[in-house]
Amino acid sequence: MTDPHHSPYKSTGGLRRVLRAWRYSLQGLGAALKHEAAFRQELALVVVLAPAAIWLGRDATEVLLLLFSMLLVLVTELLNSAIEALADALSVETHPLLGRAKDLGSAAVMLTLLFSAGLWLHVLIGRFQGNA
């Protein structure tokens, strides 16, 4: 019996599924680099700040928190870009729900950036107060 809710496009598993998922993920990163200016800007910030995180963190936990906070920004930006691409594929006409979806994705990026900036500020203050 065929399951009416099963997508014929979903794979069943195994090494082939892992390899395809890896390829699709790389295609997604390539698309973000090619088409998403915000992702490129945030990635450039990560490239600059990653060495600073290694220097700034007083222990492995702080270094990992700083690095992961930047990774979280990139992940959130990718999800926001996916929402925007899907919304644009559905319609380029103004629609309140599509606008809301885009605004919610943008708000998620903003909150993630604020979280990351707050964490960086906390570590920065701790680093230089500890040396005083």
C-alpha positions as CSV (number, residue, x, y, z in Angstrom):
1,M,0.0,0.0,0.0
2,T,1.3,3.4,-1.0
3,D,1.5,6.1,1.7
4,P,-0.3,9.2,0.3
5,H,1.8,11.4,2.6
6,H,5.2,10.1,1.6
7,S,7.0,12.3,-0.9
8,P,8.5,10.4,-3.8
9,Y,11.4,12.9,-3.6
10,K,12.5,11.8,-0.1
11,S,15.3,9.2,0.0
12,T,15.1,6.2,2.2
13,G,18.6,6.3,3.7
14,G,22.1,4.9,3.3
15,L,25.3,6.3,2.1
16,R,23.8,7.6,-1.1
17,R,21.4,9.8,0.9
18,V,24.4,11.1,3.0
19,L,26.3,12.0,-0.1
20,R,23.4,13.7,-1.8
21,A,22.6,15.6,1.4
22,W,26.3,16.8,1.5
23,R,26.1,17.9,-2.2
24,Y,22.8,19.7,-1.6
25,S,24.3,21.5,1.4
26,L,27.3,22.6,-0.6
27,Q,25.0,23.8,-3.3
28,G,23.1,25.8,-0.7
29,L,26.3,27.4,0.6
30,G,27.3,28.2,-3.0
31,A,23.9,29.8,-3.6
32,A,24.2,31.9,-0.5
33,L,27.7,33.1,-1.5
34,K,26.5,33.9,-5.0
35,H,23.1,35.5,-4.3
36,E,23.0,36.7,-0.7
37,A,25.0,39.9,0.1
38,A,24.1,39.7,3.8
39,F,25.5,36.2,4.1
40,R,28.7,37.3,2.4
41,Q,29.0,40.3,4.7
42,E,28.5,38.1,7.8
43,L,30.9,35.5,6.6
44,A,33.5,38.2,6.1
45,L,32.9,39.3,9.6
46,V,33.4,35.7,10.8
47,V,36.7,35.5,8.9
48,V,38.0,38.6,10.6
49,L,36.6,37.8,14.1
50,A,37.5,34.1,14.3
51,P,41.2,34.8,15.1
52,A,40.1,37.5,17.5
53,A,37.9,35.0,19.3
54,I,40.8,32.7,19.7
55,W,42.9,35.5,21.2
56,L,40.1,37.1,23.2
57,G,38.7,34.0,24.9
58,R,40.3,33.3,28.2
59,D,39.6,29.5,28.0
60,A,38.3,27.0,25.5
61,T,34.7,27.6,26.6
62,E,34.8,31.3,25.8
63,V,36.5,30.7,22.5
64,L,33.9,28.1,21.5
65,L,31.0,30.4,22.7
66,L,32.4,33.3,20.5
67,L,32.8,31.0,17.5
68,F,29.5,29.3,17.9
69,S,27.7,32.6,18.3
70,M,29.0,33.7,14.9
71,L,28.1,30.3,13.4
72,L,24.6,30.8,14.8
73,V,24.4,34.1,12.9
74,L,25.3,32.4,9.6
75,V,22.8,29.6,10.2
76,T,20.0,32.1,10.9
77,E,20.9,34.1,7.8
78,L,20.8,31.0,5.7
79,L,17.3,30.2,7.1
80,N,16.2,33.8,6.5
81,S,17.5,33.6,2.9
82,A,15.6,30.4,2.4
83,I,12.3,31.9,3.6
84,E,12.9,35.0,1.4
85,A,13.6,32.8,-1.7
86,L,10.5,30.7,-1.1
87,A,8.4,33.7,-0.6
88,D,9.7,35.3,-3.8
89,A,9.1,32.0,-5.6
90,L,5.5,32.0,-4.5
91,S,4.8,35.6,-5.5
92,V,6.7,38.8,-6.0
93,E,3.4,40.7,-5.5
94,T,2.9,42.3,-2.1
95,H,1.1,39.9,0.3
96,P,0.8,40.5,4.0
97,L,1.6,36.9,5.0
98,L,4.7,36.7,2.7
99,G,5.8,40.1,4.1
100,R,5.3,38.8,7.6
101,A,7.4,35.7,6.9
102,K,10.2,37.8,5.5
103,D,10.0,40.2,8.5
104,L,10.0,37.3,11.0
105,G,13.1,35.9,9.3
106,S,14.8,39.3,9.4
107,A,13.9,39.7,13.1
108,A,15.5,36.3,13.8
109,V,18.7,37.5,12.2
110,M,18.6,40.7,14.2
111,L,18.1,38.9,17.5
112,T,20.9,36.5,16.7
113,L,23.2,39.4,15.9
114,L,22.3,41.1,19.1
115,F,22.9,37.9,21.1
116,S,26.3,37.5,19.4
117,A,27.3,41.1,20.0
118,G,26.2,40.9,23.6
119,L,28.3,37.8,24.1
120,W,31.3,39.4,22.5
121,L,30.9,42.5,24.6
122,H,30.6,40.4,27.8
123,V,33.8,38.5,26.9
124,L,35.6,41.7,25.9
125,I,34.8,43.4,29.2
126,G,35.8,40.3,31.2
127,R,39.1,40.0,29.3
128,F,40.1,43.6,29.9
129,Q,38.8,43.9,33.5
130,G,40.7,40.7,34.3
131,N,44.0,42.4,33.1
132,A,43.5,45.6,35.1
